[in-house]
Amino acid sequence: MAKGMILAAGQGTRVRPLTTDLPKPMVPILGKPLMEYQIEHLARHGIKQIMVNVAYNHQKIERYFGDGHRWGVELGYSYEGVLEHGEVVPRPLGSAGGMRRIQDFSGFFDETTLVLCGDALIDLDIGSALHEHKTKGAMASLVALEVPLAEVESYGIVVAEPGGKIVSFQEKPKPAEAKSKLASTGIYIFEPSVLELVPPDQAYDIGSQLFPQLVADKLPFFAQKRFFNWIDIGRVSDYWLVLQRVLRGAIAGVEMPGVEVRPGVWVGLNTSIPWDQVTIQGPVYIGSGVRIEPGASIVGPAWIGHGSHLRTGAKVVRSVLFGYTRIAADMRFYEMIVSPDYCVDRHGDTLYRGDETAQLRWGDARA
């Protein structure tokens, strides 16, 4: 079949504060880490041996996923770091450098390998992508997706001949200068020989270094134009949009947890909700142990994390509450991501709990 590689060593700086103490692949989507959806998807398509390169907050990934047996896969980890002043500190080797390191260590990549960046939700038909890669005799394939011209400046753009052979790249071009509308999705298929082109023991990036090298050497490197859902969480605003789309049921393979107690309203265990005294418009998921007081209202799409508490008169509109978030009485949270410590609006503007200048009041429901 094929082996799998998940790139999970980055710092996720563009989605802070979500990644202040979480590695980006652990950012939750409906209570499940992003990377868990990827592992489930690989397993569904028969990819059962998966390596993960890790660096920042790596223990959180390793503790949660362990050896992978819960998902019917085998997982291995490759830590990237150095010893500085007597302390081990993360130092990622770049996406290609991290794979070369694994290859030099054990020769793990001895067959076709599917590579995923650890920060996107996908429902790609992997079997058909692997088939196209083999049929074309590709050494490397990049899965691309056509995006509207107005959005090209958010992506790495791929320029390919009619048969798919890649001739050049444009990094975030202006719409007027874009030579194509094909965006790289961070999903790659490699033959083992690709890794021989990566210099050992140094930081080396797939997109900015390895791919231009493949083009310059005129190697069999192809773009695959596919239709599938690809939701990349590059910024906090993307995260808010992803959750809105997921709650509306737009992404295949993402099931709503809990029990649907009325149309579009799902509930976990042990909740305290006076249904005749609150207003709840779906789609809404309410996690276990949530308490909603009379007079509170929720307008979906919304996700209320486990152990949260909405006080009397609180209103939560198209928002996400992480676990154990308390919303104070009569407060209105509109299109926000809220945790016990901070809240971020859909544009990425952040407020921290205890900020005296903030109009909003919220806190930790455990306290």
C-alpha positions in Angstrom: 0.0 0.0 0.0 1.8 3.1 1.2 3.3 4.6 4.4 2.3 7.8 6.1 4.1 10.9 7.4 2.5 13.7 9.4 4.4 16.9 9.7 3.8 18.1 13.3 7.0 19.9 14.4 6.0 23.5 13.8 5.2 26.1 16.4 1.9 27.3 15.1 2.7 30.9 15.8 0.0 32.2 13.4 -2.8 30.6 15.4 -1.8 31.9 18.8 -3.3 32.0 21.4 -4.8 28.6 20.4 -1.2 27.2 20.4 0.2 29.0 23.4 0.4 25.7 25.3 -0.8 23.3 22.6 1.0 22.0 19.5 -1.1 22.9 16.4 -2.1 19.3 15.5 -3.7 19.1 19.0 -6.0 22.1 18.4 -9.5 20.6 19.0 -12.2 20.3 16.3 -15.5 19.3 18.1 -13.5 18.1 21.1 -11.0 16.0 19.0 -7.5 17.0 18.0 -7.1 17.9 14.3 -4.4 15.2 13.9 -6.9 12.5 15.1 -9.1 13.2 12.1 -6.0 12.8 9.9 -5.0 9.5 11.5 -8.6 8.1 11.1 -8.6 9.2 7.5 -5.2 7.5 6.8 -6.4 4.3 8.6 -9.7 4.3 6.5 -7.5 4.2 3.4 -5.3 1.4 4.6 -2.2 3.5 5.6 -1.3 1.8 8.8 2.4 2.7 9.4 2.7 6.4 10.2 5.7 8.5 11.3 5.2 11.9 13.0 8.0 14.4 13.4 7.6 16.5 16.6 9.3 19.4 18.4 7.3 22.0 20.3 5.1 20.6 23.1 5.8 17.1 21.7 4.7 15.3 24.9 1.1 16.4 24.4 1.0 14.7 21.0 2.8 11.6 22.1 0.8 11.1 25.3 -2.5 11.5 23.5 -1.8 9.2 20.5 0.6 6.8 22.0 1.5 3.9 19.7 -1.7 4.4 17.7 -3.4 1.1 18.5 -6.7 2.8 19.4 -7.0 3.8 15.7 -5.7 0.5 14.3 -2.4 2.0 13.2 1.2 2.0 14.2 2.6 5.4 15.1 6.3 6.4 15.6 7.7 9.8 16.6 10.9 11.6 15.6 11.9 14.4 18.0 13.8 17.3 16.6 15.8 19.3 19.1 19.2 20.1 20.5 20.9 20.4 23.9 21.5 24.0 24.8 22.9 25.2 28.2 22.1 21.8 29.7 18.5 21.8 28.4 16.8 20.0 25.6 15.1 22.6 23.3 13.1 22.1 20.2 14.7 22.9 16.9 12.7 21.7 13.9 14.7 20.5 10.9 12.1 21.6 8.3 9.6 19.4 6.6 12.1 17.7 4.3 15.0 17.7 6.8 12.8 15.9 9.3 12.0 13.2 6.8 15.6 12.8 5.8 16.5 12.3 9.4 14.0 9.5 9.8 15.3 7.9 6.6 19.0 8.1 7.7 18.0 6.6 11.1 16.2 3.5 9.8 15.3 3.6 6.1 11.6 3.8 7.1 10.5 5.3 3.8 11.1 2.2 1.7 7.9 2.5 -0.4 5.5 5.2 -1.6 4.7 7.6 1.2 1.8 10.0 1.7 2.8 13.2 3.5 0.3 15.4 5.3 0.9 18.7 7.1 -0.6 18.4 10.6 -2.9 21.5 10.3 -5.6 20.7 7.9 -8.9 18.7 7.7 -9.2 16.7 4.5 -11.5 14.1 2.9 -9.2 13.3 0.0 -9.7 10.0 -1.9 -6.2 8.8 -1.0 -6.5 5.6 -3.1 -7.2 7.5 -6.3 -4.4 10.0 -5.6 -1.9 7.1 -5.1 -3.1 5.4 -8.3 -2.6 8.6 -10.3 0.9 9.0 -8.8 1.9 5.5 -9.8 0.3 5.6 -13.3 2.2 8.8 -14.2 5.5 7.3 -13.0 5.9 10.2 -10.6 8.8 10.5 -8.2 6.9 13.2 -6.3 3.3 14.4 -6.6 1.7 17.4 -5.0 -2.1 17.4 -4.5 -3.5 20.8 -5.6 -6.9 22.4 -5.4 -8.2 25.2 -7.6 -9.0 28.3 -5.5 -10.8 31.5 -6.6 -8.5 34.0 -8.2 -9.2 36.5 -5.4 -7.8 34.1 -2.9 -4.5 33.1 -4.6 -2.4 35.5 -2.4 -3.2 33.2 0.6 -1.5 30.2 -0.9 1.6 28.7 -2.6 0.5 28.5 -6.2 1.6 25.7 -8.5 2.2 26.2 -12.3 1.9 23.0 -14.3 1.8 21.9 -17.9 -1.5 20.4 -19.2 -0.3 16.8 -18.3 0.4 17.9 -14.7 4.2 18.2 -14.8 5.1 21.1 -12.5 7.1 23.9 -14.1 7.2 26.6 -11.4 5.8 28.0 -8.1 4.6 31.3 -7.0 4.5 32.1 -3.3 1.3 34.1 -2.5 1.1 36.0 -5.8 -1.2 39.0 -6.3 -4.3 38.0 -8.3 -3.1 40.0 -11.3 0.3 38.2 -11.3 -0.9 34.7 -10.7 0.0 32.2 -13.4 -2.5 29.7 -12.1 -5.2 29.1 -9.5 -3.9 25.8 -8.3 -3.0 26.0 -4.6 -0.7 23.5 -2.9 -2.6 21.8 -0.1 0.4 20.5 1.8 -0.4 16.9 0.8 2.4 15.1 -1.0 3.2 11.7 -2.4 6.9 10.7 -2.4 9.0 7.8 -3.7 11.9 7.0 -1.4 14.4 8.3 -4.0 13.1 11.9 -3.4 14.7 11.9 0.1 18.2 11.3 -1.5 18.0 14.9 -2.8 17.6 16.3 0.7 20.9 17.2 2.4 21.4 15.3 5.7 21.7 16.9 9.1 20.3 20.3 8.2 17.0 22.2 8.1 15.5 21.8 4.7 12.0 22.7 3.6 9.7 20.7 1.2 7.9 23.7 -0.4 10.6 26.3 -0.6 13.7 24.1 -1.2 13.0 20.6 -2.2 10.3 21.3 -4.8 12.3 24.0 -6.7 15.1 21.5 -6.8 12.9 18.9 -8.3 11.8 21.4 -11.0 15.3 22.6 -11.7 16.5 19.0 -12.1 13.5 18.3 -14.4 12.5 15.2 -12.4 9.1 13.5 -12.8 7.2 15.9 -10.4 3.5 16.2 -11.0 0.5 18.2 -9.7 -2.7 16.4 -9.1 -5.8 18.6 -9.5 -8.4 17.1 -7.2 -11.8 18.0 -5.8 -12.1 17.4 -2.1 -12.7 19.3 1.1 -9.4 20.8 2.4 -9.6 23.1 5.3 -6.3 24.6 6.3 -6.0 26.3 9.7 -3.4 29.0 8.9 -4.9 31.7 11.1 -7.3 32.0 14.0 -9.9 33.3 11.6 -9.6 30.1 9.6 -10.2 28.1 12.8 -13.5 29.9 13.5 -14.6 29.3 9.9 -13.7 25.6 10.1 -15.8 25.1 13.1 -18.7 26.9 11.5 -18.4 24.6 8.4 -18.0 21.5 10.5 -21.1 22.3 12.6 -23.1 22.8 9.4 -22.1 19.3 8.3 -19.9 20.4 5.4 -17.0 18.0 6.0 -17.3 14.3 5.3 -16.0 12.0 8.1 -16.7 14.4 10.9 -19.5 13.0 13.1 -21.4 15.0 15.7 -20.9 13.4 19.1 -23.6 13.1 21.7 -27.4 12.5 21.2 -29.6 14.7 19.1 -32.3 15.7 21.6 -34.1 18.0 19.1 -33.4 18.9 15.5 -29.8 20.3 15.2 -29.1 20.1 19.0 -26.7 17.4 20.3 -26.0 16.9 23.9 -23.4 14.9 25.9 -23.9 13.2 29.3 -24.8 14.8 32.6 -26.0 18.2 31.5 -28.2 20.6 33.5 -30.4 22.5 31.0 -33.9 23.9 31.8 -35.1 23.4 28.2 -38.3 25.4 28.7 -36.4 28.4 30.0 -33.6 28.7 27.6 -33.4 29.5 23.8 -31.2 27.2 21.7 -31.1 27.4 17.9 -29.0 24.7 16.2 -26.7 23.5 15.0 -25.3 23.3 18.5 -23.3 20.7 20.4 -23.4 20.9 24.2 -20.7 18.8 25.9 -20.9 16.7 29.0 -21.3 18.4 32.4 -22.5 21.7 30.9 -24.8 23.9 33.0 -27.1 26.4 31.4 -29.1 28.7 33.6 -32.6 30.0 32.8 -32.7 32.9 30.5 -29.5 32.0 28.7 -29.5 31.6 24.9 -27.3 30.0 22.2 -27.5 30.6 18.5 -25.6 28.1 16.3 -23.5 27.0 14.7 -22.0 26.7 18.2 -19.9 24.3 20.3 -20.1 24.4 24.1 -17.2 22.5 25.5 -17.6 20.0 28.4 -17.9 21.4 31.9 -18.9 24.9 30.7 -21.4 27.1 32.4 -23.7 29.8 31.0 -25.1 32.2 33.6 -28.6 33.7 33.5 -29.1 36.0 30.5 -25.8 35.0 28.9 -26.0 34.9 25.1 -23.5 32.9 22.9 -23.9 33.4 19.1 -22.0 31.4 16.5 -19.1 30.8 18.9 -17.0 28.0 20.4 -16.4 27.6 24.1 -13.5 25.4 25.1 -13.9 23.1 28.1 -14.7 24.6 31.5 -15.5 28.1 30.3 -17.9 30.1 32.3 -19.8 33.0 30.7 -20.9 35.7 33.2 -24.6 36.7 33.5 -26.0 38.9 30.7 -22.8 38.8 28.7 -23.0 38.5 24.9 -20.3 36.6 23.1 -20.7 37.0 19.3 -18.6 35.0 16.8 -15.8 34.2 19.2 -13.6 31.4 20.4 -13.6 31.4 24.2 -11.4 29.5 26.7 -11.2 29.9 30.5 -8.2 32.2 30.0 -8.7 34.2 26.7 -11.2 34.9 24.0 -10.5 35.6 20.4 -12.9 37.1 17.9 -13.2 35.7 14.4 -10.6 38.2 13.1 -8.0 37.1 15.6 -8.2 39.9 18.1 -7.5 38.6 21.6 -8.6 39.5 25.1 -7.3 37.9 28.2 -9.2 37.2 31.4 -8.6 39.8 34.0 -8.1 42.6 31.5 -9.8 45.5 33.3 -10.5 47.4 30.1 -12.5 44.5 28.5 -16.2 44.9 28.3 -16.7 41.1 28.4 -16.7 39.0 31.6 -15.9 35.3 31.6 -13.8 32.8 33.5 -13.0 29.2 34.5 -16.0 27.1 35.4 -13.9 24.9 37.7 -13.3 27.8 40.1 
